[in-house]
Amino acid sequence: MIKFLDLRKQYSILKNEIDEAVLRVFEEGSFIKGEEVRRFESSFAQYCEASHCIACANGTDGLAVLLKAFELPEKSTVIVPANTFIATAESVISNGLNVKFADIDDDFTISPESVASLITDDVSAVMAVHLYGHPAKMDEIREITAKKGIVLIEDAAQAHGAMLNGKKTGTLADGAVFSFYPGKVLGAAGDAGAVVLNDDKIAEKVRKYCDHGRSDKYIHQFPGINSRMDSIQAAVLNVKLKYLESWIEARNKVASIYLNSIKENEELILPHPRKGVRHAWHLFVIKTKRRDELKKYLESNGIECGIHYPVSLPQQPAFIGESGYASKYRAVLEQNDVLSLPIGEHLDEKEVLEVSRKINDFFS
Ligand SMILES: Cc1ncc(COP(=O)(O)O)c(C=O)c1O
């Protein structure tokens, strides 16, 4: 079996370090806002080359809290890509704001042209998602948001350590959010997330919002929420962060083997990264009109695959009727074509070549 993801293998390699780190949390009895959390915030901010990292309970909360901190006009509209995980759009709705869906480009990230076409007076922010670990076209989108004086947020939930023209995700907009859901490139042992940014004032607001609006133990400046990363998650992440660069390198190696060994043809499109991009390769997503047939073939040959995502957001029951969406969008047309191949440091070269060989066999 060639696994899509293998967290048990990762744990078996890091077992001693992780067990020791988790045990330390119990021995210190500091489960909330402890030293491990402070250490992770400082290390991850440094890793992203950003001024602030605020650890929170999950990426969904991080997005919602970051949007809140910008105090966008009531009932204003936020543009999000039509192809992303639902959390991106949920954070808009949970703030009482309206969502407008922009189309994506052939690299799966939000299309600057589509964003430009959706800008109206009520638009207060754009959320760009570095989908699958591939940075969105932040320079082009920044040009649009800067001209309009509106907020630009990175949903970097899938893009730890990805870079655009030498700059890390987390520093490419007014604020960014990461998820450490276990299956992510950097994953916790449960839910966890972080907001990363350079703005001192917004950072302070985010920190307070995540912790009941607290400025002191029992002094609350405003009603916030309880969204803190717990010390056990931080302890696990502190261990794993040391390996992140090597894991991203391993993912890039897998991707380059795929790109060199799978033969592209008129029925198959491979995900070539844009120039100036360091891909984090959370997912390696190919496109083919014969997706379901290929998936079945690979699975019958012991190769696990995934689909991200089978239904675009504008077509979800939750969002039917939202504006800014057209059924001719690439995001909608391609939702039946996308197939995610196994990728990660758990794979060896032989396995990656085997996946490639089976795909080539299928199309020949
Ligand atoms: C693009 C995107 N945004 C947001 C999230 C939400 O993160 P979390 O699952 O940590 O709440 C995820 C992860 O699942 C995601 O993939």
The ligand as an SDF file (V2000), in Angstrom:
LIG
                    3D

 16 16  0  0  0  0  0  0  0  0999 V2000
   -7.2960   26.4920    3.2310 C   0  0  0  0  0  0  0  0  0  0  0  0
   -7.6680   26.2340    4.6590 C   0  0  0  0  0  0  0  0  0  0  0  0
   -8.1320   27.2460    5.4130 N   0  0  0  0  0  0  0  0  0  0  0  0
   -8.4560   27.0830    6.6900 C   0  0  0  0  0  0  0  0  0  0  0  0
   -8.3550   25.8530    7.3130 C   0  0  0  0  0  0  0  0  0  0  0  0
   -8.8350   25.7090    8.7040 C   0  0  0  0  0  0  0  0  0  0  0  0
   -7.9010   25.2310    9.5890 O   0  0  0  0  0  0  0  0  0  0  0  0
   -8.3220   24.3420   10.8410 P   0  0  0  0  0  0  0  0  0  0  0  0
   -8.7050   22.9930   10.3670 O   0  0  0  0  0  0  0  0  0  0  0  0
   -7.0750   24.3330   11.6790 O   0  0  0  0  0  0  0  0  0  0  0  0
   -9.4300   25.0490   11.5360 O   0  0  0  0  0  0  0  0  0  0  0  0
   -7.8510   24.7710    6.5860 C   0  0  0  0  0  0  0  0  0  0  0  0
   -7.6070   23.4650    7.1920 C   0  0  0  0  0  0  0  0  0  0  0  0
   -8.2230   22.5590    7.4050 O   0  0  0  0  0  0  0  0  0  0  0  0
   -7.5280   24.9550    5.2250 C   0  0  0  0  0  0  0  0  0  0  0  0
   -7.0720   23.9350    4.4770 O   0  0  0  0  0  0  0  0  0  0  0  0
  1  2  1  0
  2  3  1  0
  2 15  2  0
  3  4  2  0
  4  5  1  0
  5  6  1  0
  5 12  2  0
  6  7  1  0
  7  8  1  0
  8  9  2  0
  8 10  1  0
  8 11  1  0
 12 13  1  0
 12 15  1  0
 13 14  2  0
 15 16  1  0
M  END
$$$$
